[in-house]
Amino acid sequence: MTARKTDTRLEGRVALVTGGGAGIGRAIARCLAQAGAAVCVTGRDLDRLEHVVAEIEGAGSEASAVVMDVRHEDQIIAAVAQAYERWGRIDILVNNAGIGGPTKPVWELSLAEWDEVLAVDLTGPMLVCREVLKRMVPAGRGGVIINIGSEGGRSGDGRSGYPRRAPYCCAKMGLIGLTETLARECGPHGIRVNCVTPAAVRGERFLRMIQGRAQATGTSFEEALAAEMKMYSLGRPAEEDEVGHVVVFLASDDAAAITGQTIPVNCGMNMWG
């Protein structure tokens, strides 16, 4: 689906979306553009980023692409500076870049596997926030930061912890802590910070997760998928655009009183207890 402008809630604002070349990030970028924002998409694959930019521009909105790997501080510093040079401002930051990491128990993890997931899923978002806030705070215009977490890293969901996914779970739990801390630090400056936690979202990453779980548990793909869907009261994964629509709401003035919150987009995951 090509994004089409249907409202003007974000007209005149500039959004930066990390990991915007595919999947949820691509959907978020298109939804933000659909609501009127100019969008800078970042990621590691320039061809994919330029494809998203072409989609957005083809629908009548403005967009740009900047190559950035959130594992590297120097790239983050350069990319944020480039985005500000192009647009002059960033009003909305969406930290979406992330990886799933290995599917194995802790005693089989290597330190390199642990470090990579934490670098991408937690340290990277912190560094992007830092670089954007260096400019957003003194600008005095307020702003919005939305971190894309995961139900795999949210306690109190009926199944604390995430067996065989420790690096991912810990990173995403940490992202909630970062969100709540930033909300308190940034509130006096009119900057709102929230976290969106999808569960299963239809797409390539979801398929890889099911395949990894099937391999780890010695079951078939179909059995692993059926076991996953039994946990969802709606009996299905979310669609990528459904996550994007929640992000647009949180970025808009409709959510002006919402900060420091974790918003599940989970199709009723674990409502059965």
NORTA-V130894 format. One record per helix or strand of 2 or more residues. SS is the DSSP state (H for helix, E for strand). FROM is the first residue (numbers start at 0). LEN is the number of residues. If there is no record, write none. Layout:
BEGIN
SS/FROM/LEN  SS/FROM/LEN
END
This chain:
BEGIN
E/13/5  H/22/12  E/37/6  H/45/13  E/62/5  H/72/15  E/91/4  H/105/3  H/110/29  E/142/6  H/150/3  H/165/24  E/190/8  H/203/14  H/220/9  H/239/12  H/252/3  E/261/4
END
